[in-house]
């Protein structure tokens, strides 16, 4: 199940590429999903493209 505010989609990846992503994720203490998102953001930044910043979530009032 996807986290609120996250888009989920199916991605088919070459098994050798997937193994490298898994290895890198483990080295950087990230989940594979977080690693893929990190790599995508890094690739966008290299191309001068940045996603819009997330709006801060409002905290419910105390009580």
RODOGU-56751 format. One record per residue (C-alpha): x, y, z. Coordinates in nm, 2 decimals, m for minus. Example, Ala and Ser with C-alpha at 12.3 -4.5 7.8 and 13.67 -1.06 7.14 Angstrom:
REM RODOGU-56751
xx:1.23; yy:m0.45; zz:0.78
xx:1.37; yy:m0.11; zz:0.71
//
This chain:
REM RODOGU-56751
xx:0.00; yy:0.00; zz:0.00
xx:0.13; yy:0.34; zz:m0.09
xx:0.19; yy:0.61; zz:0.16
xx:m0.05; yy:0.90; zz:0.16
xx:0.05; yy:1.16; zz:m0.10
xx:0.27; yy:0.91; zz:m0.29
xx:0.20; yy:0.78; zz:m0.64
xx:0.25; yy:0.41; zz:m0.69
xx:0.33; yy:0.24; zz:m1.02
xx:0.47; yy:m0.08; zz:m1.17
xx:0.83; yy:m0.06; zz:m1.29
xx:1.00; yy:m0.34; zz:m1.48
xx:1.37; yy:m0.34; zz:m1.44
xx:1.65; yy:m0.55; zz:m1.57
xx:1.75; yy:m0.80; zz:m1.29
xx:2.12; yy:m0.69; zz:m1.30
xx:2.02; yy:m0.33; zz:m1.26
xx:1.78; yy:m0.42; zz:m0.97
xx:2.06; yy:m0.60; zz:m0.79
xx:2.29; yy:m0.30; zz:m0.81
xx:2.01; yy:m0.07; zz:m0.68
xx:1.95; yy:m0.32; zz:m0.39
xx:2.33; yy:m0.32; zz:m0.32
xx:2.35; yy:0.06; zz:m0.33
xx:2.04; yy:0.10; zz:m0.11
xx:2.19; yy:m0.14; zz:0.15
xx:2.52; yy:0.06; zz:0.15
xx:2.33; yy:0.39; zz:0.20
xx:2.09; yy:0.25; zz:0.46
xx:1.78; yy:0.32; zz:0.24
xx:1.50; yy:0.10; zz:0.13
xx:1.51; yy:0.01; zz:m0.24
xx:1.20; yy:0.23; zz:m0.29
xx:1.37; yy:0.53; zz:m0.12
xx:1.69; yy:0.46; zz:m0.33
xx:1.50; yy:0.46; zz:m0.66
xx:1.33; yy:0.79; zz:m0.56
xx:1.67; yy:0.94; zz:m0.45
xx:1.82; yy:0.84; zz:m0.79
xx:1.53; yy:0.99; zz:m0.98
xx:1.56; yy:1.32; zz:m0.79
xx:1.94; yy:1.32; zz:m0.84
xx:1.89; yy:1.26; zz:m1.22
xx:1.63; yy:1.54; zz:m1.24
xx:1.86; yy:1.78; zz:m1.05
xx:2.15; yy:1.71; zz:m1.30
xx:1.91; yy:1.81; zz:m1.58
xx:1.81; yy:2.13; zz:m1.40
xx:1.46; yy:2.00; zz:m1.32
xx:1.33; yy:2.00; zz:m0.97
xx:0.99; yy:1.88; zz:m0.85
xx:0.77; yy:2.14; zz:m0.67
xx:0.84; yy:2.15; zz:m0.30
xx:0.60; yy:1.96; zz:m0.08
xx:0.35; yy:2.18; zz:0.11
xx:0.41; yy:2.13; zz:0.49
xx:0.15; yy:1.91; zz:0.66
xx:m0.07; yy:2.08; zz:0.91
xx:m0.06; yy:1.94; zz:1.26
xx:m0.39; yy:1.87; zz:1.43
xx:m0.47; yy:2.11; zz:1.72
xx:m0.36; yy:1.97; zz:2.06
xx:m0.62; yy:1.79; zz:2.28
//
